[in-house]
Amino acid sequence: MNQRTLAFAAGGAALVGVLLLLGTQCTGGKKKKKRQAALNGGRISLQLTKVRILNHNSRVFTFALPGKEQVLGLPVGKHVSLSYKDPQGRLVTRAYTPVTNDETHVGVVELAVKIYPAGKMTQYLERMSIYQSLTFAGPKGEFEYLGRGEVKMEKKDFPPRIKVKSFAMLAGGSGITPIYQVMEAIVRDPSDTTEVHLIYANQSEEDILLRDEVEALQRAKPSQISIWYTLDKPPSDWQQGAGFITADMMTQHLGPKEDAMALMCGPPPMLKFACLPNLEKLGWKPTQRFSF
């Protein structure tokens, strides 16, 4: 990596604590300042300013917004697309959900990324130098969390508004990022009583992306948020799940399906062979199931 500022993940949990404080502290009755959004539906070029190491194959990439007082302008549940041109002039585009939000982050956007050996975009990010630019576009996506259990949908066959009491969340690997975004919004609002039941699948314990941050959210609202991990290669002293996500695992850890919506993000085989068929088997309706 060239000329990049690297820091260890120890600051991750502390960062979440700051976010929770900022998100819930009293404003003294003052009206919140409305900040300009960097995203406007088109494309913007953002400079990389920092890279933080999370683990052996995961990083947090920090990009500066054009204005220091700007927010990204990304509704909760939406994502951005990143793009660059390869040496042959072909456009490479991938979707990512930031781990920052418009309520507590000004002037920057952060992406938690797992680096894959054959991943074109992740390898490009890994090689980027500080102050090198990357193209962002958005907001994109069919799901938006409005808060307090209310969901806005822009997907065919889904009602435009859905009200839920709980989310059944299924994440695999870096698919935790949109899930984390919704969880963080629920925790940030003291009046949001929406429950979260998360099953989070990974190869190994070391691969669990944003573990400290996700568990900090659970500690903030322990009566509302439950987390169950499952690993392909669990250590000998592992106390939670092992192997693929199963119907039995869902029955035990996803909560009731009444007044609930299942949110999924992860590798396509996980969704195709584990999540979707098991949800269907357990009676979750098509309009209760959404894949980011």
C-alpha positions as protocol buffer text, in pm:
chain_id: "A"
residue {
  index: 1
  type: MET
  ca { x: 0 y: 0 z: 0 }
}
residue {
  index: 2
  type: ASN
  ca { x: 136 y: 344 z: -92 }
}
residue {
  index: 3
  type: GLN
  ca { x: 168 y: 636 z: 152 }
}
residue {
  index: 4
  type: ARG
  ca { x: -140 y: 545 z: 349 }
}
residue {
  index: 5
  type: THR
  ca { x: -226 y: 619 z: 708 }
}
residue {
  index: 6
  type: LEU
  ca { x: -296 y: 290 z: 885 }
}
residue {
  index: 7
  type: ALA
  ca { x: -447 y: 250 z: 1229 }
}
residue {
  index: 8
  type: PHE
  ca { x: -553 y: -59 z: 1421 }
}
residue {
  index: 9
  type: ALA
  ca { x: -913 y: -157 z: 1493 }
}
residue {
  index: 10
  type: ALA
  ca { x: -891 y: -84 z: 1863 }
}
residue {
  index: 11
  type: GLY
  ca { x: -1053 y: 251 z: 1800 }
}
residue {
  index: 12
  type: GLY
  ca { x: -1360 y: 90 z: 1643 }
}
residue {
  index: 13
  type: ALA
  ca { x: -1551 y: 26 z: 1964 }
}
residue {
  index: 14
  type: ALA
  ca { x: -1462 y: 368 z: 2100 }
}
residue {
  index: 15
  type: LEU
  ca { x: -1583 y: 526 z: 1778 }
}
residue {
  index: 16
  type: VAL
  ca { x: -1921 y: 359 z: 1816 }
}
residue {
  index: 17
  type: GLY
  ca { x: -1949 y: 492 z: 2170 }
}
residue {
  index: 18
  type: VAL
  ca { x: -1894 y: 842 z: 2038 }
}
residue {
  index: 19
  type: LEU
  ca { x: -2150 y: 790 z: 1765 }
}
residue {
  index: 20
  type: LEU
  ca { x: -2410 y: 673 z: 2013 }
}
residue {
  index: 21
  type: LEU
  ca { x: -2345 y: 971 z: 2235 }
}
residue {
  index: 22
  type: LEU
  ca { x: -2367 y: 1216 z: 1949 }
}
residue {
  index: 23
  type: GLY
  ca { x: -2676 y: 1049 z: 1813 }
}
residue {
  index: 24
  type: THR
  ca { x: -2873 y: 1058 z: 2137 }
}
residue {
  index: 25
  type: GLN
  ca { x: -2756 y: 1366 z: 2325 }
}
residue {
  index: 26
  type: CYS
  ca { x: -2999 y: 1650 z: 2390 }
}
residue {
  index: 27
  type: THR
  ca { x: -2984 y: 1940 z: 2146 }
}
residue {
  index: 28
  type: GLY
  ca { x: -3113 y: 2187 z: 2401 }
}
residue {
  index: 29
  type: GLY
  ca { x: -3422 y: 2260 z: 2197 }
}
residue {
  index: 30
  type: LYS
  ca { x: -3221 y: 2410 z: 1913 }
}
residue {
  index: 31
  type: LYS
  ca { x: -3319 y: 2326 z: 1559 }
}
residue {
  index: 32
  type: LYS
  ca { x: -3068 y: 2102 z: 1385 }
}
residue {
  index: 33
  type: LYS
  ca { x: -2861 y: 2267 z: 1116 }
}
residue {
  index: 34
  type: LYS
  ca { x: -2957 y: 2138 z: 772 }
}
residue {
  index: 35
  type: ARG
  ca { x: -2637 y: 2048 z: 592 }
}
residue {
  index: 36
  type: GLN
  ca { x: -2579 y: 2027 z: 219 }
}
residue {
  index: 37
  type: ALA
  ca { x: -2571 y: 1676 z: 72 }
}
residue {
  index: 38
  type: ALA
  ca { x: -2280 y: 1577 z: -149 }
}
residue {
  index: 39
  type: LEU
  ca { x: -2484 y: 1318 z: -341 }
}
residue {
  index: 40
  type: ASN
  ca { x: -2745 y: 1448 z: -583 }
}
residue {
  index: 41
  type: GLY
  ca { x: -2822 y: 1143 z: -793 }
}
residue {
  index: 42
  type: GLY
  ca { x: -2521 y: 1197 z: -1018 }
}
residue {
  index: 43
  type: ARG
  ca { x: -2151 y: 1119 z: -987 }
}
residue {
  index: 44
  type: ILE
  ca { x: -1892 y: 1280 z: -760 }
}
residue {
  index: 45
  type: SER
  ca { x: -1518 y: 1225 z: -730 }
}
residue {
  index: 46
  type: LEU
  ca { x: -1391 y: 1177 z: -372 }
}
residue {
  index: 47
  type: GLN
  ca { x: -1035 y: 1163 z: -243 }
}
residue {
  index: 48
  type: LEU
  ca { x: -909 y: 884 z: -19 }
}
residue {
  index: 49
  type: THR
  ca { x: -773 y: 1036 z: 303 }
}
residue {
  index: 50
  type: LYS
  ca { x: -718 y: 744 z: 541 }
}
residue {
  index: 51
  type: VAL
  ca { x: -714 y: 365 z: 563 }
}
residue {
  index: 52
  type: ARG
  ca { x: -769 y: 181 z: 889 }
}
residue {
  index: 53
  type: ILE
  ca { x: -691 y: -190 z: 932 }
}
residue {
  index: 54
  type: LEU
  ca { x: -972 y: -395 z: 1085 }
}
residue {
  index: 55
  type: ASN
  ca { x: -823 y: -743 z: 1048 }
}
residue {
  index: 56
  type: HIS
  ca { x: -613 y: -957 z: 815 }
}
residue {
  index: 57
  type: ASN
  ca { x: -834 y: -889 z: 512 }
}
residue {
  index: 58
  type: SER
  ca { x: -1062 y: -599 z: 602 }
}
residue {
  index: 59
  type: ARG
  ca { x: -1014 y: -223 z: 593 }
}
residue {
  index: 60
  type: VAL
  ca { x: -1206 y: 99 z: 657 }
}
residue {
  index: 61
  type: PHE
  ca { x: -1149 y: 347 z: 375 }
}
residue {
  index: 62
  type: THR
  ca { x: -1218 y: 713 z: 456 }
}
residue {
  index: 63
  type: PHE
  ca { x: -1299 y: 953 z: 171 }
}
residue {
  index: 64
  type: ALA
  ca { x: -1332 y: 1331 z: 202 }
}
residue {
  index: 65
  type: LEU
  ca { x: -1651 y: 1495 z: 78 }
}
residue {
  index: 66
  type: PRO
  ca { x: -1614 y: 1804 z: -146 }
}
residue {
  index: 67
  type: GLY
  ca { x: -1714 y: 2034 z: 141 }
}
residue {
  index: 68
  type: LYS
  ca { x: -1601 y: 2001 z: 502 }
}
residue {
  index: 69
  type: GLU
  ca { x: -1952 y: 2090 z: 624 }
}
residue {
  index: 70
  type: GLN
  ca { x: -2132 y: 1855 z: 386 }
}
residue {
  index: 71
  type: VAL
  ca { x: -2295 y: 1522 z: 463 }
}
residue {
  index: 72
  type: LEU
  ca { x: -2304 y: 1240 z: 212 }
}
residue {
  index: 73
  type: GLY
  ca { x: -2682 y: 1261 z: 167 }
}
residue {
  index: 74
  type: LEU
  ca { x: -2754 y: 888 z: 182 }
}
residue {
  index: 75
  type: PRO
  ca { x: -3085 y: 773 z: 337 }
}
residue {
  index: 76
  type: VAL
  ca { x: -3065 y: 477 z: 577 }
}
residue {
  index: 77
  type: GLY
  ca { x: -3078 y: 153 z: 378 }
}
residue {
  index: 78
  type: LYS
  ca { x: -2956 y: 304 z: 52 }
}
residue {
  index: 79
  type: HIS
  ca { x: -2615 y: 243 z: -102 }
}
residue {
  index: 80
  type: VAL
  ca { x: -2365 y: 404 z: -337 }
}
residue {
  index: 81
  type: SER
  ca { x: -2187 y: 269 z: -643 }
}
residue {
  index: 82
  type: LEU
  ca { x: -1811 y: 305 z: -681 }
}
residue {
  index: 83
  type: SER
  ca { x: -1650 y: 302 z: -1024 }
}
residue {
  index: 84
  type: TYR
  ca { x: -1316 y: 328 z: -1202 }
}
residue {
  index: 85
  type: LYS
  ca { x: -1178 y: 242 z: -1545 }
}
residue {
  index: 86
  type: ASP
  ca { x: -937 y: -49 z: -1575 }
}
residue {
  index: 87
  type: PRO
  ca { x: -622 y: -33 z: -1794 }
}
residue {
  index: 88
  type: GLN
  ca { x: -826 y: -149 z: -2095 }
}
residue {
  index: 89
  type: GLY
  ca { x: -1071 y: 139 z: -2047 }
}
residue {
  index: 90
  type: ARG
  ca { x: -1352 y: -82 z: -1918 }
}
residue {
  index: 91
  type: LEU
  ca { x: -1573 y: 58 z: -1644 }
}
residue {
  index: 92
  type: VAL
  ca { x: -1571 y: -140 z: -1320 }
}
residue {
  index: 93
  type: THR
  ca { x: -1864 y: -65 z: -1088 }
}
residue {
  index: 94
  type: ARG
  ca { x: -1957 y: -214 z: -750 }
}
residue {
  index: 95
  type: ALA
  ca { x: -2217 y: -132 z: -484 }
}
residue {
  index: 96
  type: TYR
  ca { x: -2120 y: -48 z: -125 }
}
residue {
  index: 97
  type: THR
  ca { x: -2303 y: 67 z: 186 }
}
residue {
  index: 98
  type: PRO
  ca { x: -2111 y: 318 z: 400 }
}
residue {
  index: 99
  type: VAL
  ca { x: -2077 y: 261 z: 775 }
}
residue {
  index: 100
  type: THR
  ca { x: -2105 y: 636 z: 835 }
}
residue {
  index: 101
  type: ASN
  ca { x: -2431 y: 831 z: 841 }
}
residue {
  index: 102
  type: ASP
  ca { x: -2562 y: 1182 z: 786 }
}
residue {
  index: 103
  type: GLU
  ca { x: -2649 y: 1236 z: 1152 }
}
residue {
  index: 104
  type: THR
  ca { x: -2304 y: 1198 z: 1306 }
}
residue {
  index: 105
  type: HIS
  ca { x: -2053 y: 1229 z: 1021 }
}
residue {
  index: 106
  type: VAL
  ca { x: -1973 y: 1555 z: 846 }
}
residue {
  index: 107
  type: GLY
  ca { x: -1720 y: 1600 z: 567 }
}
residue {
  index: 108
  type: VAL
  ca { x: -1634 y: 1231 z: 527 }
}
residue {
  index: 109
  type: VAL
  ca { x: -1772 y: 894 z: 422 }
}
residue {
  index: 110
  type: GLU
  ca { x: -1630 y: 559 z: 540 }
}
residue {
  index: 111
  type: LEU
  ca { x: -1653 y: 216 z: 377 }
}
residue {
  index: 112
  type: ALA
  ca { x: -1578 y: -110 z: 558 }
}
residue {
  index: 113
  type: VAL
  ca { x: -1445 y: -345 z: 290 }
}
residue {
  index: 114
  type: LYS
  ca { x: -1330 y: -705 z: 288 }
}
residue {
  index: 115
  type: ILE
  ca { x: -1039 y: -749 z: 46 }
}
residue {
  index: 116
  type: TYR
  ca { x: -1086 y: -1047 z: -188 }
}
residue {
  index: 117
  type: PRO
  ca { x: -796 y: -1185 z: -397 }
}
residue {
  index: 118
  type: ALA
  ca { x: -1010 y: -1189 z: -713 }
}
residue {
  index: 119
  type: GLY
  ca { x: -1220 y: -881 z: -632 }
}
residue {
  index: 120
  type: LYS
  ca { x: -1157 y: -612 z: -893 }
}
residue {
  index: 121
  type: MET
  ca { x: -1288 y: -324 z: -683 }
}
residue {
  index: 122
  type: THR
  ca { x: -1145 y: -444 z: -352 }
}
residue {
  index: 123
  type: GLN
  ca { x: -801 y: -494 z: -508 }
}
residue {
  index: 124
  type: TYR
  ca { x: -825 y: -147 z: -663 }
}
residue {
  index: 125
  type: LEU
  ca { x: -911 y: 2 z: -323 }
}
residue {
  index: 126
  type: GLU
  ca { x: -623 y: -187 z: -164 }
}
residue {
  index: 127
  type: ARG
  ca { x: -378 y: -33 z: -414 }
}
residue {
  index: 128
  type: MET
  ca { x: -510 y: 323 z: -388 }
}
residue {
  index: 129
  type: SER
  ca { x: -280 y: 595 z: -259 }
}
residue {
  index: 130
  type: ILE
  ca { x: -377 y: 872 z: -19 }
}
residue {
  index: 131
  type: TYR
  ca { x: -538 y: 1163 z: -209 }
}
residue {
  index: 132
  type: GLN
  ca { x: -619 y: 941 z: -507 }
}
residue {
  index: 133
  type: SER
  ca { x: -980 y: 984 z: -619 }
}
residue {
  index: 134
  type: LEU
  ca { x: -1264 y: 740 z: -681 }
}
residue {
  index: 135
  type: THR
  ca { x: -1604 y: 800 z: -840 }
}
residue {
  index: 136
  type: PHE
  ca { x: -1914 y: 768 z: -619 }
}
residue {
  index: 137
  type: ALA
  ca { x: -2276 y: 771 z: -740 }
}
residue {
  index: 138
  type: GLY
  ca { x: -2608 y: 756 z: -558 }
}
residue {
  index: 139
  type: PRO
  ca { x: -2826 y: 730 z: -363 }
}
residue {
  index: 140
  type: LYS
  ca { x: -2923 y: 388 z: -498 }
}
residue {
  index: 141
  type: GLY
  ca { x: -3144 y: 106 z: -378 }
}
residue {
  index: 142
  type: GLU
  ca { x: -3505 y: -2 z: -327 }
}
residue {
  index: 143
  type: PHE
  ca { x: -3519 y: -1 z: 55 }
}
residue {
  index: 144
  type: GLU
  ca { x: -3517 y: 295 z: 294 }
}
residue {
  index: 145
  type: TYR
  ca { x: -3557 y: 282 z: 669 }
}
residue {
  index: 146
  type: LEU
  ca { x: -3754 y: 586 z: 786 }
}
residue {
  index: 147
  type: GLY
  ca { x: -3726 y: 501 z: 1154 }
}
residue {
  index: 148
  type: ARG
  ca { x: -3952 y: 361 z: 1428 }
}
residue {
  index: 149
  type: GLY
  ca { x: -4032 y: 51 z: 1227 }
}
residue {
  index: 150
  type: GLU
  ca { x: -4141 y: 229 z: 909 }
}
residue {
  index: 151
  type: VAL
  ca { x: -3995 y: 118 z: 577 }
}
residue {
  index: 152
  type: LYS
  ca { x: -4025 y: 286 z: 237 }
}
residue {
  index: 153
  type: MET
  ca { x: -4003 y: 44 z: -56 }
}
residue {
  index: 154
  type: GLU
  ca { x: -3939 y: 113 z: -425 }
}
residue {
  index: 155
  type: LYS
  ca { x: -3950 y: -248 z: -542 }
}
residue {
  index: 156
  type: LYS
  ca { x: -4208 y: -415 z: -765 }
}
residue {
  index: 157
  type: ASP
  ca { x: -4474 y: -620 z: -581 }
}
residue {
  index: 158
  type: PHE
  ca { x: -4390 y: -457 z: -245 }
}
residue {
  index: 159
  type: PRO
  ca { x: -4627 y: -207 z: -83 }
}
residue {
  index: 160
  type: PRO
  ca { x: -4477 y: 144 z: -82 }
}
residue {
  index: 161
  type: ARG
  ca { x: -4488 y: 158 z: 299 }
}
residue {
  index: 162
  type: ILE
  ca { x: -4434 y: -125 z: 545 }
}
residue {
  index: 163
  type: LYS
  ca { x: -4464 y: -103 z: 924 }
}
residue {
  index: 164
  type: VAL
  ca { x: -4279 y: -364 z: 1128 }
}
residue {
  index: 165
  type: LYS
  ca { x: -4217 y: -442 z: 1493 }
}
residue {
  index: 166
  type: SER
  ca { x: -3898 y: -635 z: 1424 }
}
residue {
  index: 167
  type: PHE
  ca { x: -3632 y: -709 z: 1164 }
}
residue {
  index: 168
  type: ALA
  ca { x: -3495 y: -1059 z: 1104 }
}
residue {
  index: 169
  type: MET
  ca { x: -3148 y: -988 z: 971 }
}
residue {
  index: 170
  type: LEU
  ca { x: -2927 y: -1235 z: 783 }
}
residue {
  index: 171
  type: ALA
  ca { x: -2574 y: -1124 z: 698 }
}
residue {
  index: 172
  type: GLY
  ca { x: -2272 y: -1296 z: 550 }
}
residue {
  index: 173
  type: GLY
  ca { x: -1921 y: -1149 z: 548 }
}
residue {
  index: 174
  type: SER
  ca { x: -1913 y: -790 z: 426 }
}
residue {
  index: 175
  type: GLY
  ca { x: -2290 y: -812 z: 378 }
}
residue {
  index: 176
  type: ILE
  ca { x: -2309 y: -682 z: 734 }
}
residue {
  index: 177
  type: THR
  ca { x: -2272 y: -320 z: 617 }
}
residue {
  index: 178
  type: PRO
  ca { x: -2634 y: -242 z: 513 }
}
residue {
  index: 179
  type: ILE
  ca { x: -2755 y: -443 z: 812 }
}
residue {
  index: 180
  type: TYR
  ca { x: -2531 y: -239 z: 1041 }
}
residue {
  index: 181
  type: GLN
  ca { x: -2661 y: 84 z: 890 }
}
residue {
  index: 182
  type: VAL
  ca { x: -3022 y: -3 z: 982 }
}
residue {
  index: 183
  type: MET
  ca { x: -2922 y: -130 z: 1328 }
}
residue {
  index: 184
  type: GLU
  ca { x: -2727 y: 189 z: 1397 }
}
residue {
  index: 185
  type: ALA
  ca { x: -3026 y: 404 z: 1300 }
}
residue {
  index: 186
  type: ILE
  ca { x: -3249 y: 210 z: 1543 }
}
residue {
  index: 187
  type: VAL
  ca { x: -3001 y: 252 z: 1826 }
}
residue {
  index: 188
  type: ARG
  ca { x: -2943 y: 619 z: 1752 }
}
residue {
  index: 189
  type: ASP
  ca { x: -3313 y: 698 z: 1809 }
}
residue {
  index: 190
  type: PRO
  ca { x: -3411 y: 647 z: 2177 }
}
residue {
  index: 191
  type: SER
  ca { x: -3778 y: 629 z: 2077 }
}
residue {
  index: 192
  type: ASP
  ca { x: -3728 y: 351 z: 1820 }
}
residue {
  index: 193
  type: THR
  ca { x: -3846 y: 26 z: 1980 }
}
residue {
  index: 194
  type: THR
  ca { x: -3800 y: -191 z: 1668 }
}
residue {
  index: 195
  type: GLU
  ca { x: -3644 y: -526 z: 1754 }
}
residue {
  index: 196
  type: VAL
  ca { x: -3346 y: -671 z: 1566 }
}
residue {
  index: 197
  type: HIS
  ca { x: -3267 y: -1043 z: 1547 }
}
residue {
  index: 198
  type: LEU
  ca { x: -2940 y: -1092 z: 1359 }
}
residue {
  index: 199
  type: ILE
  ca { x: -2778 y: -1412 z: 1231 }
}
residue {
  index: 200
  type: TYR
  ca { x: -2430 y: -1331 z: 1106 }
}
residue {
  index: 201
  type: ALA
  ca { x: -2237 y: -1594 z: 906 }
}
residue {
  index: 202
  type: ASN
  ca { x: -1861 y: -1594 z: 846 }
}
residue {
  index: 203
  type: GLN
  ca { x: -1579 y: -1829 z: 752 }
}
residue {
  index: 204
  type: SER
  ca { x: -1390 y: -1791 z: 1081 }
}
residue {
  index: 205
  type: GLU
  ca { x: -1401 y: -1585 z: 1399 }
}
residue {
  index: 206
  type: GLU
  ca { x: -1122 y: -1362 z: 1265 }
}
residue {
  index: 207
  type: ASP
  ca { x: -1337 y: -1284 z: 959 }
}
residue {
  index: 208
  type: ILE
  ca { x: -1622 y: -1124 z: 1155 }
}
residue {
  index: 209
  type: LEU
  ca { x: -1636 y: -772 z: 1009 }
}
residue {
  index: 210
  type: LEU
  ca { x: -1745 y: -487 z: 1242 }
}
residue {
  index: 211
  type: ARG
  ca { x: -1786 y: -727 z: 1534 }
}
residue {
  index: 212
  type: ASP
  ca { x: -1700 y: -469 z: 1801 }
}
residue {
  index: 213
  type: GLU
  ca { x: -1931 y: -212 z: 1644 }
}
residue {
  index: 214
  type: VAL
  ca { x: -2225 y: -453 z: 1607 }
}
residue {
  index: 215
  type: GLU
  ca { x: -2188 y: -577 z: 1964 }
}
residue {
  index: 216
  type: ALA
  ca { x: -2171 y: -218 z: 2090 }
}
residue {
  index: 217
  type: LEU
  ca { x: -2511 y: -159 z: 1930 }
}
residue {
  index: 218
  type: GLN
  ca { x: -2649 y: -465 z: 2109 }
}
residue {
  index: 219
  type: ARG
  ca { x: -2517 y: -339 z: 2443 }
}
residue {
  index: 220
  type: ALA
  ca { x: -2689 y: -5 z: 2379 }
}
residue {
  index: 221
  type: LYS
  ca { x: -3031 y: -173 z: 2344 }
}
residue {
  index: 222
  type: PRO
  ca { x: -2993 y: -525 z: 2486 }
}
residue {
  index: 223
  type: SER
  ca { x: -3366 y: -588 z: 2522 }
}
residue {
  index: 224
  type: GLN
  ca { x: -3422 y: -512 z: 2151 }
}
residue {
  index: 225
  type: ILE
  ca { x: -3118 y: -658 z: 1975 }
}
residue {
  index: 226
  type: SER
  ca { x: -2999 y: -1020 z: 1962 }
}
residue {
  index: 227
  type: ILE
  ca { x: -2700 y: -1153 z: 1769 }
}
residue {
  index: 228
  type: TRP
  ca { x: -2620 y: -1512 z: 1672 }
}
residue {
  index: 229
  type: TYR
  ca { x: -2297 y: -1593 z: 1490 }
}
residue {
  index: 230
  type: THR
  ca { x: -2237 y: -1900 z: 1278 }
}
residue {
  index: 231
  type: LEU
  ca { x: -1894 y: -1999 z: 1146 }
}
residue {
  index: 232
  type: ASP
  ca { x: -1778 y: -2239 z: 876 }
}
residue {
  index: 233
  type: LYS
  ca { x: -1458 y: -2302 z: 1073 }
}
residue {
  index: 234
  type: PRO
  ca { x: -1539 y: -2248 z: 1441 }
}
residue {
  index: 235
  type: PRO
  ca { x: -1266 y: -2273 z: 1707 }
}
residue {
  index: 236
  type: SER
  ca { x: -1284 y: -2562 z: 1953 }
}
residue {
  index: 237
  type: ASP
  ca { x: -1422 y: -2341 z: 2231 }
}
residue {
  index: 238
  type: TRP
  ca { x: -1685 y: -2170 z: 2011 }
}
residue {
  index: 239
  type: GLN
  ca { x: -2022 y: -2134 z: 2188 }
}
residue {
  index: 240
  type: GLN
  ca { x: -2247 y: -2026 z: 1898 }
}
residue {
  index: 241
  type: GLY
  ca { x: -2345 y: -2164 z: 1558 }
}
residue {
  index: 242
  type: ALA
  ca { x: -2146 y: -2374 z: 1312 }
}
residue {
  index: 243
  type: GLY
  ca { x: -2202 y: -2426 z: 940 }
}
residue {
  index: 244
  type: PHE
  ca { x: -2462 y: -2284 z: 703 }
}
residue {
  index: 245
  type: ILE
  ca { x: -2770 y: -2090 z: 810 }
}
residue {
  index: 246
  type: THR
  ca { x: -3049 y: -2346 z: 853 }
}
residue {
  index: 247
  type: ALA
  ca { x: -3424 y: -2336 z: 907 }
}
residue {
  index: 248
  type: ASP
  ca { x: -3375 y: -2458 z: 1265 }
}
residue {
  index: 249
  type: MET
  ca { x: -3125 y: -2177 z: 1327 }
}
residue {
  index: 250
  type: MET
  ca { x: -3376 y: -1926 z: 1192 }
}
residue {
  index: 251
  type: THR
  ca { x: -3655 y: -2065 z: 1409 }
}
residue {
  index: 252
  type: GLN
  ca { x: -3440 y: -2030 z: 1720 }
}
residue {
  index: 253
  type: HIS
  ca { x: -3282 y: -1690 z: 1652 }
}
residue {
  index: 254
  type: LEU
  ca { x: -3487 y: -1475 z: 1413 }
}
residue {
  index: 255
  type: GLY
  ca { x: -3789 y: -1409 z: 1631 }
}
residue {
  index: 256
  type: PRO
  ca { x: -4154 y: -1434 z: 1520 }
}
residue {
  index: 257
  type: LYS
  ca { x: -4242 y: -1356 z: 1158 }
}
residue {
  index: 258
  type: GLU
  ca { x: -4561 y: -1168 z: 1247 }
}
residue {
  index: 259
  type: ASP
  ca { x: -4517 y: -792 z: 1191 }
}
residue {
  index: 260
  type: ALA
  ca { x: -4158 y: -861 z: 1086 }
}
residue {
  index: 261
  type: MET
  ca { x: -3941 y: -819 z: 778 }
}
residue {
  index: 262
  type: ALA
  ca { x: -3636 y: -1025 z: 685 }
}
residue {
  index: 263
  type: LEU
  ca { x: -3337 y: -827 z: 553 }
}
residue {
  index: 264
  type: MET
  ca { x: -3054 y: -1016 z: 384 }
}
residue {
  index: 265
  type: CYS
  ca { x: -2712 y: -934 z: 245 }
}
residue {
  index: 266
  type: GLY
  ca { x: -2426 y: -1170 z: 170 }
}
residue {
  index: 267
  type: PRO
  ca { x: -2268 y: -1392 z: -95 }
}
residue {
  index: 268
  type: PRO
  ca { x: -2520 y: -1499 z: -364 }
}
residue {
  index: 269
  type: PRO
  ca { x: -2490 y: -1872 z: -277 }
}
residue {
  index: 270
  type: MET
  ca { x: -2577 y: -1797 z: 86 }
}
residue {
  index: 271
  type: LEU
  ca { x: -2891 y: -1612 z: -19 }
}
residue {
  index: 272
  type: LYS
  ca { x: -2990 y: -1861 z: -290 }
}
residue {
  index: 273
  type: PHE
  ca { x: -2929 y: -2187 z: -105 }
}
residue {
  index: 274
  type: ALA
  ca { x: -2967 y: -2099 z: 263 }
}
residue {
  index: 275
  type: CYS
  ca { x: -3158 y: -1779 z: 334 }
}
residue {
  index: 276
  type: LEU
  ca { x: -3437 y: -1758 z: 77 }
}
residue {
  index: 277
  type: PRO
  ca { x: -3544 y: -2126 z: 66 }
}
residue {
  index: 278
  type: ASN
  ca { x: -3543 y: -2156 z: 445 }
}
residue {
  index: 279
  type: LEU
  ca { x: -3742 y: -1836 z: 492 }
}
residue {
  index: 280
  type: GLU
  ca { x: -3995 y: -1963 z: 239 }
}
residue {
  index: 281
  type: LYS
  ca { x: -4005 y: -2300 z: 414 }
}
residue {
  index: 282
  type: LEU
  ca { x: -4082 y: -2124 z: 743 }
}
residue {
  index: 283
  type: GLY
  ca { x: -4370 y: -1926 z: 590 }
}
residue {
  index: 284
  type: TRP
  ca { x: -4215 y: -1584 z: 539 }
}
residue {
  index: 285
  type: LYS
  ca { x: -4411 y: -1414 z: 259 }
}
residue {
  index: 286
  type: PRO
  ca { x: -4232 y: -1267 z: -48 }
}
residue {
  index: 287
  type: THR
  ca { x: -4315 y: -914 z: 70 }
}
residue {
  index: 288
  type: GLN
  ca { x: -4149 y: -993 z: 405 }
}
residue {
  index: 289
  type: ARG
  ca { x: -3818 y: -1082 z: 242 }
}
residue {
  index: 290
  type: PHE
  ca { x: -3574 y: -829 z: 101 }
}
residue {
  index: 291
  type: SER
  ca { x: -3219 y: -874 z: -24 }
}
residue {
  index: 292
  type: PHE
  ca { x: -2991 y: -572 z: -42 }
}
